[in-house]
Amino acid sequence: MSRIISAPVAPTSPSLSTATRGATIVPTRKALLADADCASAAQLVVALSGMGVQAGVCNDGSNLIEQAKKILPDIVLIDTDLPRTDIGSVIRVLARFPTTRSVVIILTTPPGTDTSKLARLQGLGAFRVICRSTAGPVLLEVLQAALDQSKKLQQRQADEDETKVCPTRHVLGNSSLLARRVFCPFHDNFVALERFVLRTGKVVAEQSLFDLPIYKHAAPKCDFVNFHLLAVSVCPQCFFATNEPSYFHDPSETRFKMHPHSQQTRDALIGQTPERLRLASKISRDFFTEKRTPADALISYELAIATSTVIHACNRYVLPIEQLRIANYHLRVVHLLELDHADNSAIEVCAEKAIACLKQGFTVLEGGPLSKTTYQLVTLSIAMGEDKSAYAYLARLIELAKEPAANSDDCAALERYLSQGKAAWEDRERHRFPSVAARLALDAA
């Protein structure tokens, strides 16, 4: 618990400089005192109020970071004896948090603190370490220096913010989402759009039989979102659509390289624009927002499938991964149709389209993508009641496990898919599509 103490110039202590005496100073800056010593805190409040600084007091170290983020002080004075205070953690967190990066921290120690401990405290990154009994001109000098340093840091941060365009924002109304500003590269002047990103750990998910994340519920104090509705990013002008971040232009991205589209690919995708516009003719006004509906999501996957089909046609030997991508777009459509209790025939049609793409990818992919493709062929064949095909693909996974892997990631993926494939095969009767299970039961009767 913290409390704000405004002390318009109380009777000035004899130990304080006469420079603080006189007319009342209206507080324009803020300080947070993390101090369990009432006498020490009172002295600091008087000193700060005389400098035009409004002081808040925090008596519980475990609450200090939260209070600093709430009050946003210019300086924080921390009593090193305050219970439940991890000083190093406080300094690190406040230095990283965007709105407290300019906070200047002073540590106050009891009289007689040995020099080795003082050195360790200074090494934590505080601006100053002073004795709790420091008073008069020395105290005022330290406080003023801290306020000046805070002002410099604030100005530096403002200058940096002015020249830096943050590409990512938090989505209002859904704490589990981020929106990143990217650009469609198929225009003379890049067209901006938002690519949604699911924040790690905010929504609890389970892997489905087909190796898709199924979003179950929000983590505590978070908002739920079925990210399959937002996974495809779509240009608002030409409706180029994909869930592959590197296909867009993102000048702020540092983790991976943007994919350079060939002129042939660019021409083909631009030529396909009328077809994508036709597919998008029935989108709702929420299509480009975090409120995208399931019906809009189905259209986004149609657009993505059309986009990837063109990309693959122009890069058949360079981007065989597009066949796996298209198959997984179809599988996400299967999932959305199941959530909507759609007709079984529509679900099976999408599953068949996924199988057709996976079969093409099976002949050309390698490493981890081949393991995933083969596993999905196992499970989709099981779901469709095609056990002979499922067993053949499972046998191929077993063969792959005997071959040397290109790297540890490929090896780990293969081991996981082989284990899951064997489990799915052993329990295959539970993994049929409902209409397939009914047909098989009739055939067995």
MILO-512324 format. One record per atom (N, C-alpha, C): residue in three letters; x, y, z. Coordinates in steps of 0.1 Angstrom, whole numbers, plus 5000, padded with zeros to 4 digits. Layout:
BEGIN
ALAXYZ...
//
This chain:
BEGIN
MET500949885000MET500050005000MET500950125000SER500550224992SER501350354992SER500350464994ARG500950574999ARG500050695000ARG500850814995ILE500150904989ILE500751034984ILE500751134995ILE501851194998ILE501951295008ILE502351425002SER501451515002SER501751654997SER502051745009ALA503251795009ALA503551875021ALA503952015015PRO503052105014PRO503352235008PRO504352295017VAL505152345020VAL506252365028VAL505952375043ALA506152255049ALA505952245063ALA507052325070PRO506952345083PRO508052425090PRO509352355086THR510252435081THR511552385076THR512452345087SER512952225085SER513952175095SER515152255095PRO515752275107PRO516952355108PRO518152295100SER518052165098SER519152095091SER519052115076LEU517952175071LEU517852195057LEU518252335053SER518652335040SER519152465035SER518052575035THR518452695038THR517552805038THR516952835025ALA517552765014ALA517052795001ALA515652734999THR515252645008THR513952575006THR512852655014ARG513252765021ARG512252835029ARG511652945020GLY510452985024GLY509853095017GLY508453055012ALA508153095000ALA506753074995ALA506552924991THR505252884992THR504952744989THR505252714974ILE505852604972ILE506152554958ILE505152454954VAL504452474943VAL503452384937VAL504152264932PRO503852144937PRO504552014932PRO504351994917THR505451974910THR505351944896THR505951814892ARG506751764901ARG507451634899ARG507151544910LYS507451414909LYS507051314918LYS508151224923ALA508051184935ALA509051084941ALA508350974948LEU508950854949LEU508350744957LEU509350704967LEU508950704980LEU509850674991LEU509550534996ALA510450444994ALA510250304999ALA511050295012ASP510350335023ASP511050355036ASP510150315047ALA510650225056ALA509950185068ALA510150275080ASP511250355079ASP511550445090ASP510750575089CYS509750595098CYS508850705097CYS509650845098ALA510650845107ALA511350975108ALA512151005096SER512750905090SER513550925078SER512650965066ALA511450905065ALA510550935054ALA510051075056ALA509651115068ALA509151245071ALA510151355067GLN511451335070GLN512451425066GLN512551445051LEU512551325044LEU512651335030LEU511451405023VAL510251385029VAL509051445024VAL509151595025VAL509651645036VAL509851785038VAL510851845028ALA511951775026ALA513051815017ALA512451825003LEU511751714999LEU511251704985LEU510151814983SER509251834992SER508251934990SER508752074988GLY509852104995GLY510552234994GLY511152244980MET511352134973MET511852144959MET510752124948GLY509552134953GLY508452124944GLY508151984939VAL508451884948VAL508251744944VAL507251674953GLN506251614947GLN505151544955GLN505651404958ALA505651364971ALA506151244976ALA505151144979GLY505351014975GLY504450904979GLY505350814987VAL504750744997VAL505450655005VAL504950515004CYS505850415002CYS505550275001CYS506150205012ASN505350135021ASN505850075033ASN506149925031ASP505849875019ASP505949725016ASP506749705004GLY507949645005GLY508849624994GLY508249534983SER507349444987SER506749354977SER505849424967ASN505449544971ASN504549624964ASN505149744956LEU506549744957LEU507249864952LEU507149884937ILE507349774930ILE507349784915ILE505949824910GLU504949764916GLU503649794912GLU503249944914GLN503749994926GLN503450134929GLN504250224920ALA505450194917ALA506250274908ALA505550284894LYS505050174889LYS504450174876LYS503150254877LYS502450264888LYS501250334889LYS501450484891ILE502450524899ILE502650664903ILE503550724892LEU504450654886LEU505450704876LEU506250814882PRO507050794892PRO507850894898PRO509050934890ASP509651044893ASP510851084887ASP512051014894ILE511951014907ILE512950944915ILE512350844925VAL513050744929VAL512650644939VAL513750634949LEU513450654962LEU514450634972LEU514050504980ILE514950414981ILE514750284986ILE515550264999ASP514950235010ASP515650195022ASP516050055021THR517350035022THR517949895019THR517449795030ASP516949845041ASP516449755052ASP514949735050LEU514349785040LEU512849765039LEU512549615036PRO511649555044PRO511349415043PRO510849385029ARG511049255025ARG510549205012ARG510849285000THR512149335000THR512549414989THR513749354982ASP513549314969ASP514649264961ASP515149384953ILE516149454958ILE516549584952ILE517049564938GLY517849464935GLY518349434922GLY517249414912SER516249344916SER515049314907SER514349444905VAL514149524915VAL513449654913VAL514149744903ILE515449754904ILE516249834895ILE516149784881ARG516249654879ARG516249594866ARG514849614859VAL513749584867VAL512449594861VAL512049734857LEU512349824866LEU512049964863LEU512850024851ALA514049974850ALA514850014839ALA514349964825ARG513649844826ARG513249784813ARG511749834810PHE510949864820PHE509549894817PHE509450024810PRO508750034799PRO508750154790PRO508450284798THR507450284807THR507150414813THR507950444826THR508850354830THR509650384841THR511150384838ARG511550384825ARG512950384822ARG513750504826SER513050614828SER513750734832SER513750754847VAL513250664855VAL513250674869VAL514650664874VAL515050754883VAL516350744890VAL516250694904ILE517050604908ILE516950534921ILE518050574930ILE517750604942ILE518650634953ILE518450534964LEU519550474969LEU519450374980LEU519850444993THR519150425003THR519450485016THR519850375026THR520950385032THR521450275041THR521550325056PRO521450235065PRO521650285079PRO523050325082PRO523250405093PRO524650455096PRO525450325100GLY526750335096GLY527650225100GLY527650115090THR527050125078THR527050015068THR528450005063ASP529049875063ASP530449865059ASP530649885044THR531849925041THR532149965027THR531949855017SER532149735020SER531949625011SER530549615007LYS529649625016LYS528149625013LYS527849745005LEU528349865008LEU528049985000LEU528449964986ALA529649894984ALA530149874970ALA529149774963ARG528749674970ARG527749584963ARG526449654960LEU525949734968LEU524749814966LEU524949904954GLN526049974953GLN526350064942GLN526449984929GLY526949864930GLY527049774918GLY525649724912LEU524549744920LEU523249704915LEU522749804904GLY523349924903GLY522950014893GLY522150134898ALA522250154911ALA521550274916ALA522350404913PHE521650514912PHE522250644909PHE523150684920ARG522750674933ARG523550704945ARG523150604956VAL524150584965VAL523850514978VAL524250614988ILE523350654997ILE523650755007ILE523150705021CYS523750755031CYS523350725045CYS522050785048ARG521250705056ARG519850745059ARG519850875067SER520950905074SER520951025082SER521551145075THR521751135062THR522251245054THR521251355054ALA521651475057ALA520651585058ALA521351715052GLY520551825053GLY521051955049GLY521451965035PRO522452045032PRO522852075018PRO523251945010VAL523851855017VAL524251725010VAL523051655005LEU522051635013LEU520851565009LEU520151644997LEU520051774999LEU519451854988LEU520151844975GLU521551834976GLU522351824964GLU522151694957VAL522051584965VAL521851444959VAL520451444953LEU519451494960LEU518051494954LEU517951574941GLN518651694941GLN518551774929GLN519351704917ALA520451644920ALA521151574910ALA520351454904ALA519551384913ALA518751284908ALA517651334899LEU517051444903LEU515951504895LEU516451554882ASP517651614882ASP518251654869ASP518551534860GLN519051424866GLN519351304858GLN518051244852SER517051244860SER515751194855SER515251284843LYS515451414845LYS514951504834LYS515751474821LYS517051444822LYS517851414811LYS517451284804LEU517151184813LEU516651054807LEU515351064800GLN514451144806GLN513151174800GLN513251234786GLN514151334785GLN514351404773GLN514951304762ARG515951224767ARG516551124758ARG515451024753GLN514650984762GLN513650884758GLN512650954748ALA512251074751ALA511351144742ALA511951164728ASP513251194727ASP513951204715ASP513951074707GLU514150964714GLU514150834708GLU512850794703ASP511750824711ASP510450784708ASP509950864695GLU510450994694GLU510051074683GLU510551024670THR511750964670THR512350914658THR512050764655LYS511450694665LYS511250554664LYS509750524662VAL509350454652VAL507950414650VAL507850274655CYS507050254665CYS506850124671CYS505950044662PRO506349924657PRO505549854648PRO504449764654THR504549754667THR503649664674THR502849734685ARG501649704686ARG500749764696ARG499949664703HIS499549694716HIS498549604723HIS497149634717VAL496449524716VAL495049534710VAL494049574722LEU493449684721LEU492449724731LEU491349624731GLY490949584742GLY489849494743GLY490249344743ASN491449314740ASN491949174741ASN493349174745SER493649144758SER494949144763SER495849034758SER495348944751SER496048824745SER496648854732LEU496348974726LEU496748994712LEU497649114711LEU498549104701LEU499349224696LEU499049244682ALA499149364677ALA498949394663ALA500249454658ARG500849404647ARG502049454642ARG501849514628ARG502349634626ARG502149704613ARG503149654603VAL502649594592VAL503549554581VAL502949604568PHE503649574557PHE503249634544PHE503149524533CYS502149544525CYS502049454514CYS503049494503PRO503949404498PRO504949444489PRO504549454474PHE503249434471PHE502849424457PHE502149544452HIS502749664457HIS502249794453HIS503349884451ASP503249984443ASP504350084441ASP504650154454ASN503550194461ASN503650244474ASN503150144484PHE503950094492PHE503549984501PHE502250014509VAL501349914509VAL500049934516VAL500149874530ALA499849954540ALA499949904554ALA498749814558LEU499049724566LEU498049634572LEU498549594586GLU497649524594GLU498049484607GLU498149324607ARG499249274612ARG499349134613ARG499249104628PHE498249024632PHE497948994646PHE498948884651VAL499348904663VAL500248804670VAL499648764683LEU499548634686LEU499048584698LEU500148584709ARG499948654720ARG500948664730ARG501148534737THR502448494739THR502848374745THR502248354759GLY501648234761GLY501048194774GLY499748264778LYS499148334769LYS497848404772LYS496648324770VAL496748224761VAL495648134758VAL496147994759VAL495447904766VAL495747764768VAL495347694755ALA496247614750ALA495947534738ALA496347394739GLU495747304731GLU496047164730GLU496347134716GLN497147034713GLN497446994699GLN496346894695SER495746914683SER494746824678SER495446704672LEU494546604668LEU495046494661LEU495846524648PHE495446634642PHE496146684629PHE497246774632ASP497746794644ASP498846874648ASP498547024646LEU497347064649LEU496947204650LEU496747244664PRO497047364668PRO496747414682PRO495247434683ILE494647384693ILE493247404695ILE493147494708TYR492647614706TYR492647714717TYR491447684726LYS491747654739LYS490647604748LYS490147714757HIS490947784764HIS490447894773HIS491647984776ALA491248104781ALA492248204784ALA492948174797ALA494248214798ALA494948194810ALA494348294820PRO494648284833PRO494048374843PRO494348514840LYS493248594841LYS493348744839LYS493648784825CYS493448684815CYS493648714801CYS492348704793ASP492348754781ASP491148744773ASP491348624763PHE490248554761PHE490248444751PHE490148484737VAL490848414728VAL490748444714VAL491048304707ASN490248274697ASN490548154689ASN491448214677PHE492748194679PHE493648264670PHE493548214655HIS492848104653HIS492648054639HIS491848154631LEU491048234638LEU490248344631LEU491148454626LEU492348474632LEU493148594629LEU494548554623ALA494748424621ALA496148384617ALA496548434603VAL495548454595VAL495848494581VAL495848644580SER496948704576SER497048854574SER496648884559VAL495848994557VAL495349014544VAL495549164541CYS496049194529CYS496249324524CYS494849384521PRO494549504526PRO493249564524PRO492949614510GLN494049614502GLN493849674488GLN493749564477CYS494749474478CYS494849364467CYS494449224473PHE494249214486PHE493749094493PHE494748984491PHE496049014490PHE497148914491PHE497048864506ALA497048734508ALA496748674521ALA497748564524THR498248564536THR499148454540THR499348454556ASN499748344561ASN500148344575ASN501648344577GLU502348364566GLU503848364566GLU504348504567PRO504848544579PRO505348684582PRO506348734572SER507248644567SER508348694558SER507848734544TYR506648704541TYR506148734528TYR505648884527PHE505548944539PHE505249094539PHE506549174541HIS506349304539HIS507549394541HIS507449444555ASP508449414564ASP508449454577ASP509849524581PRO509949654579PRO511249714581PRO511849704595SER510949674605SER511449664619SER511849524623GLU511549424614GLU511849284618GLU513349254618THR513849194629THR515249154630THR515449004632ARG514348934635ARG514548784638ARG514748704625PHE514048744614PHE514148664602PHE514248754590LYS514648704579LYS514848774567LYS513548784559MET513248894553MET512048904545MET512248824532HIS511248754527HIS511348674515HIS511348764502PRO512348754494PRO512348834481PRO511548764470HIS510348824467HIS509548764457HIS510048794443SER510148684435SER510648704421SER509648784413GLN510148844402GLN509348924393GLN508148834388GLN508448714385GLN507448624380GLN506348604390THR506748584403THR505748574414THR504948704415ARG505548814415ARG504948944416ARG503848964405ASP504248934393ASP503348954382ASP502148864383ALA502448734387ALA501348644388ALA500348674399LEU500848724411LEU500048764422LEU499248884419ILE499848984412ILE499149104408ILE498049074398GLY498348974389GLY497348934379GLY496248864385GLN496448804397GLN495348724404GLN494448814412THR494748944413THR494049034422THR492549034419PRO492049034407PRO490549034405PRO489948914411GLU490548794410GLU490048674416GLU489948684431ARG490948744437ARG490948754452ARG489848854456LEU489748964448LEU488649054451LEU487248994450ARG487148904441ARG485848824440ARG485648744452LEU486648674457LEU486548594469LEU486248674481ALA486648794481ALA486548884493ALA485248974492SER484448944483SER483249034480SER482249034492LYS482248934501LYS481248924511LYS481848944525ILE483049004526ILE483549024539ILE482749124547SER482849114561SER482149214569SER483149334572ARG482549434578ARG483449554581ARG484449524592ASP484349404599ASP485249374610ASP486349284604PHE486449254591PHE487349164586PHE488849194589PHE489149314589PHE490549354591PHE490849394606THR489949354615THR490149384629THR490249264637GLU490549274650GLU490549164659GLU489249094661LYS488149164656LYS486749114657LYS486349024645ARG487348984637ARG487048904625ARG486148784629THR485048764622THR484048654625THR484548524619PRO483948414624PRO484248284617PRO483948284602ALA482848344598ALA482548354584ALA483748424576ASP484148534582ASP485248614576ASP486548534576ALA486748454587ALA487948374588ALA487948264576LEU486848204573LEU486748114562LEU487148184549ILE486748304547ILE487148384535ILE488648404535SER489148434547SER490648464548SER491448344543TYR490948224547TYR491648104543TYR491448074528GLU490248104523GLU490148094508GLU491148184501LEU491248304506LEU492248404500LEU493648344501ALA493948294513ALA495348244516ALA495648124507ILE494648034505ILE494847914496ILE495047964482ALA494348064477ALA494448114464ALA495848184462THR496348254472THR497648314472THR498748214472SER498648114480SER499748014481SER499747924469THR498647904462THR498547824450THR499447894439VAL499248034438VAL500048104428VAL501548104432ILE501848124445ILE503248134449ILE503947994446HIS503247884449HIS503747754446HIS503947734431ALA503047774423ALA503147754409ALA504347824403CYS504647944409CYS505848014404CYS507147974410ASN507047894421ASN508247854428ASN508247704432ARG507847624422ARG507547484425ARG508747414432TYR510047444427TYR511147384433TYR511847464444VAL511547584445VAL512047674456VAL511247674468LEU509947664467LEU509047674478LEU508047554478PRO508547434479PRO507647324480PRO506847324493ILE507347404503ILE506647414516ILE505247474514GLU504947534503GLU503647594501GLU502547484500GLN502947364496GLN501947254496GLN501547224510LEU502547214519LEU502247194533LEU501347304539ARG501747424535ARG500947544540ARG499547534535ILE499347504523ILE497947504517ILE497147394524ALA497747274527ALA497147164533ALA496647204547ASN497547284554ASN497147324568ASN496147434568TYR496047514557TYR494947604556TYR493647524555HIS493647424547HIS492447334546HIS492047274560LEU493147234567LEU492847174580LEU492247274590ARG492747394589ARG492147504598ARG490647524594VAL490347514581VAL488947524577VAL488147414582VAL488747294582VAL488047174588VAL487747204603HIS488647264610HIS488447294624HIS487347394626LEU487347494618LEU486247604619LEU484947544615LEU484847454606LEU483647394602LEU483147304613GLU484047234619GLU483647144631GLU483047234642LEU483647344645LEU483147434655LEU481747484652ASP481547504639ASP480247554634ASP479247444632HIS479547314635HIS478747204633HIS478247194619ALA479147214610ALA478847214595ALA478547074591ASP477947064579ASP477646934573ASP478946844572ASN478746714575ASN479946624574ASN480546624561SER479746634550SER480246624537SER481246734534ALA480946864539ALA481746974537ALA483146954544ILE483046894556ILE484246874563ILE485146774556GLU484546664551GLU485346564544GLU485846614531VAL485146704524VAL485746764512VAL487046844515CYS486946924526CYS488146994529CYS489346904533ALA488946794540ALA490046694544ALA490646634532GLU489846604522GLU490346544510GLU491246634502LYS490946764503LYS491846864496LYS493146874504ALA493046864517ALA494346864525ALA495146744521ILE494546634520ILE495346504517ILE495946524503ALA495246574493ALA495846594480ALA497046684480CYS497046784488CYS498246874489CYS499346804496LEU499046734507LEU500046664515LEU500746554506LYS499946494498LYS500546384489LYS501546454480GLN501346574475GLN502246634466GLN503546674474GLY503246734486GLY504446764494GLY505246654498PHE504646534500PHE505246414505PHE506446374495THR506246404483THR507246354473THR508446454472VAL508346574477VAL509446664475VAL510046724488LEU509346724499LEU509746784511LEU510846704518GLU511546764527GLU512646694535GLU512546744549GLY513346674558GLY513446714572GLY512146724579GLY512146824588GLY510946844596GLY509646854589PRO509646934578PRO508446944570PRO507946814564LEU508846724561LEU508446594556LEU507846514567SER508446514579SER507946444590SER506446484594LYS506246624594LYS504946674596LYS503946634586THR504346644573THR503546604562THR503146454563THR504046364566THR503846224567THR502846194579TYR503146254590TYR502246244601TYR500846284598GLN500646394592GLN499346444589GLN498646354579LEU499346294570LEU498846194561LEU498346064569VAL499146024579VAL498745914587VAL497345944594THR497246064600THR496046094608THR494846124600LEU495046194589LEU493946224580LEU493446094573SER494346004570SER493945874564SER493145794574ILE493545804587ILE492745734598ILE491345794599ALA491345934599ALA490046004600ALA489145964589MET489645944577MET488845914565MET488545764564GLY489045684573GLY488845544572GLY489745464562GLU490745534558GLU491645474548GLU492845414556ASP492645304563ASP493645244571ASP494845194564LYS494645144552LYS495845084544LYS496745194541SER496245314537SER497145424534SER497845474547ALA497045484558ALA497545534570ALA498745444575TYR498645314573TYR499645224578TYR500945244569ALA500745264556ALA501845284547ALA502645414551TYR501945524554TYR502545644558TYR503245624571LEU502645554580LEU503245534593LEU504545454591ALA504545354582ALA505745274579ALA506845364574ARG506445474566ARG507445564561ARG508045644572LEU507245684582LEU507845754594LEU508845664601ILE508545534602ILE509445444609ILE510745434601GLU510645434587GLU511845434579GLU512645564581LEU512045674581LEU512745804583LEU513445804596ALA512945744606ALA513645744619ALA514945664619LYS515045574609LYS516345494608LYS517345574600GLU516945674593GLU517945754584GLU518545864593PRO519745904589PRO520446014597PRO519646144594ALA519446214605ALA518746344604ALA519746454601ALA519246554594ALA520146674590ALA520546754602ASN519646764612ASN519946844624ASN519146794635SER519446844647SER518746804659SER517246844659ASP516946954653ASP515546994652ASP514746894644ASP515246854633ASP514546764624ASP514446624631CYS515446584639CYS515446464646CYS514346464657ALA514246584664ALA513246594675ALA511846594669ALA511646664658ALA510346664651ALA509946524647LEU510846444641LEU510546314636LEU510146224648GLU510946234659GLU510646144671GLU509246174676ARG508846304676ARG507546344681ARG506446294672TYR506646314659TYR505546274650TYR505446124649LEU506546044650LEU506545904650LEU505745854662SER506045904674SER505445864686SER503945894686GLN503546014681GLN502146054680GLN501445964669GLY502145934658GLY501545854647GLY501245714652LYS502145654660LYS501945524665LYS500745524675ALA500645624683ALA499545634692ALA498245644685ALA498145734675ALA496945754667ALA496545624660TRP497545544655TRP497245424648TRP496645314658GLU497245304669GLU496745204679GLU495345244684ASP494945364684ASP493645404689ASP492845464677ARG493045404665ARG492445464653ARG490945464653GLU490245374660GLU488745374659GLU488145494666ARG488945564674ARG488445684681ARG488645804673HIS489345794662HIS489745914655HIS489145934641ARG488045864639ARG487345874626ARG486446004626PHE486246064614PHE485246164613PHE483846094616PRO482946164622PRO481646094626PRO480946024615SER480846084603SER480246014592SER480945894587VAL482345904588VAL483145784584VAL482945674594ALA482845704607ALA482645604617ALA481345534615ALA480345614611ALA478945554609ALA478945464596ARG479645504586ARG479745414574ARG480545284577LEU481545294584LEU482345174588LEU481545084596ALA480745144605ALA479845054614ALA478844984606LEU478245054596LEU477244984587LEU477944874579ASP479144904574ASP479844804566ASP480144674574ALA480444704587ALA480744584596ALA479544514601ALA478344574600ALA477144504605ALA476744394596
//
